[in-house]
Amino acid sequence: MSGNHHDEGHTVAGWTGCAVAVVGTSVAGVGMCLGSAAWIWLGLGVAGLSVLVTWGLHLVGWGKPPGIRPVAERGMWVRDRGARAGHPACVGCRLAGRGRSVGTTTGVAVFAEGMQGTQGVQGVLRPDAALGSSRSESAV
């Protein structure tokens, strides 16, 4: 078992968000026991706030990037220095407008056959093609 090294994501953002969510669900649970709609909604609001707290801490570097980190960066109190620029595969960073370069076509090269099937047109698939558009730019 000691040979398995997993990046379990123990971070300040993760633990803080979890603690706020536990408080929120506890308040909602007390509200259920008391039959108080106000306490239930307050607890649900605090639980929803935990998502924003976790996201905010991730954006300032107290979370972790997607994927497995190097062993030296797995500590609880190690800040993620790449968080300010954003992580390309991170949904939270994309929601904040980070982690992607706008206006560049760093897509996948594609090869489309011509009408006769003898000639091809090489192009670059635009990033918006993943969203349902099938446009491609021809290589110049």
C-alpha positions as CSV (number, residue, x, y, z in Angstrom):
1,M,0.0,0.0,0.0
2,S,2.9,2.3,0.6
3,G,3.8,2.1,-3.1
4,N,0.5,3.8,-4.1
5,H,0.8,7.6,-4.1
6,H,-2.5,9.3,-4.8
7,D,-3.2,13.0,-5.0
8,E,-6.3,13.2,-2.8
9,G,-6.6,16.9,-3.1
10,H,-6.2,17.9,0.5
11,T,-6.1,21.6,0.2
12,V,-7.1,24.7,2.2
13,A,-9.9,25.4,-0.4
14,G,-11.2,21.8,-0.1
15,W,-11.3,21.6,3.7
16,T,-12.7,25.1,4.2
17,G,-15.4,24.5,1.6
18,C,-16.3,21.2,3.3
19,A,-16.4,22.8,6.7
20,V,-18.7,25.6,5.5
21,A,-21.0,23.0,3.8
22,V,-21.1,20.9,7.0
23,V,-22.2,23.9,9.0
24,G,-24.8,24.8,6.4
25,T,-26.3,21.3,6.3
26,S,-26.2,21.1,10.1
27,V,-28.2,24.4,10.3
28,A,-30.7,23.0,7.8
29,G,-30.9,19.8,9.8
30,V,-31.7,21.8,13.0
31,G,-34.3,23.7,11.0
32,M,-35.9,20.4,9.9
33,C,-36.0,19.2,13.6
34,L,-37.5,22.5,14.7
35,G,-39.9,22.7,11.8
36,S,-38.5,26.2,10.9
37,A,-38.5,27.1,7.3
38,A,-36.2,30.1,8.0
39,W,-33.5,27.9,9.5
40,I,-33.8,25.4,6.6
41,W,-33.3,28.2,4.1
42,L,-30.5,29.7,6.1
43,G,-28.7,26.4,6.2
44,L,-29.2,25.8,2.5
45,G,-27.9,29.3,1.8
46,V,-24.8,28.6,3.9
47,A,-24.3,25.3,2.1
48,G,-24.5,27.2,-1.2
49,L,-22.0,29.7,0.1
50,S,-19.5,26.9,0.5
51,V,-19.3,26.5,-3.2
52,L,-18.4,30.2,-3.6
53,V,-15.9,30.0,-0.7
54,T,-14.2,27.0,-2.3
55,W,-14.1,28.6,-5.7
56,G,-12.7,31.8,-4.4
57,L,-10.0,30.0,-2.5
58,H,-9.1,28.0,-5.6
59,L,-8.8,31.2,-7.7
60,V,-6.3,32.7,-5.2
61,G,-4.2,29.6,-5.2
62,W,-5.3,27.6,-2.2
63,G,-6.9,24.8,-4.3
64,K,-5.3,22.4,-6.7
65,P,-5.2,22.2,-10.5
66,P,-7.0,19.4,-12.3
67,G,-5.1,16.1,-12.4
68,I,-2.4,14.7,-10.2
69,R,0.2,17.1,-8.7
70,P,3.9,16.3,-8.2
71,V,4.6,14.8,-4.8
72,A,6.4,17.9,-3.6
73,E,3.2,20.0,-4.3
74,R,0.7,17.7,-2.5
75,G,1.0,19.3,0.9
76,M,-2.0,21.0,2.6
77,W,-0.2,24.4,2.9
78,V,1.4,24.5,-0.6
79,R,-0.1,27.2,-2.7
80,D,-0.7,26.7,-6.4
81,R,1.4,29.3,-8.2
82,G,-0.3,28.7,-11.5
83,A,-3.8,29.6,-10.2
84,R,-3.6,33.3,-11.1
85,A,-3.1,32.5,-14.8
86,G,-5.8,29.8,-14.6
87,H,-5.7,26.1,-15.5
88,P,-6.7,25.2,-19.1
89,A,-8.8,22.1,-18.0
90,C,-10.4,23.7,-15.0
91,V,-14.1,24.5,-15.1
92,G,-13.7,26.9,-12.1
93,C,-11.0,28.9,-13.9
94,R,-13.0,29.0,-17.1
95,L,-16.0,30.4,-15.3
96,A,-13.7,33.1,-13.9
97,G,-12.4,33.8,-17.4
98,R,-9.0,32.3,-16.8
99,G,-7.1,29.4,-18.3
100,R,-7.8,30.0,-22.0
101,S,-6.4,32.4,-24.5
102,V,-9.0,34.3,-26.4
103,G,-8.5,35.0,-30.1
104,T,-5.9,32.4,-30.9
105,T,-6.5,29.3,-32.9
106,T,-4.5,26.6,-31.2
107,G,-6.8,23.9,-32.5
108,V,-6.3,20.5,-33.9
109,A,-5.0,20.1,-37.5
110,V,-7.6,18.4,-39.7
111,F,-7.5,17.0,-43.2
112,A,-10.6,17.3,-45.3
113,E,-10.9,15.5,-48.7
114,G,-11.9,17.6,-51.7
115,M,-14.9,17.0,-53.9
116,Q,-13.0,14.6,-56.2
117,G,-11.4,12.7,-53.4
118,T,-8.0,13.2,-54.9
119,Q,-7.0,16.5,-53.2
120,G,-7.2,17.5,-49.6
121,V,-7.4,20.8,-47.9
122,Q,-5.4,21.0,-44.6
123,G,-6.8,23.4,-42.0
124,V,-6.9,24.1,-38.4
125,L,-10.1,23.3,-36.5
126,R,-11.2,26.4,-34.6
127,P,-11.8,26.1,-30.8
128,D,-15.4,27.0,-31.3
129,A,-15.8,23.9,-33.4
130,A,-16.1,21.9,-30.2
131,L,-19.2,23.9,-29.4
132,G,-21.1,22.6,-32.5
133,S,-19.7,24.8,-35.2
134,S,-17.9,22.9,-38.0
135,R,-15.9,25.8,-39.5
136,S,-12.2,25.4,-40.2
137,E,-9.6,27.8,-41.3
138,S,-7.4,26.8,-44.2
139,A,-3.7,26.9,-43.7
140,V,-2.0,29.8,-45.3
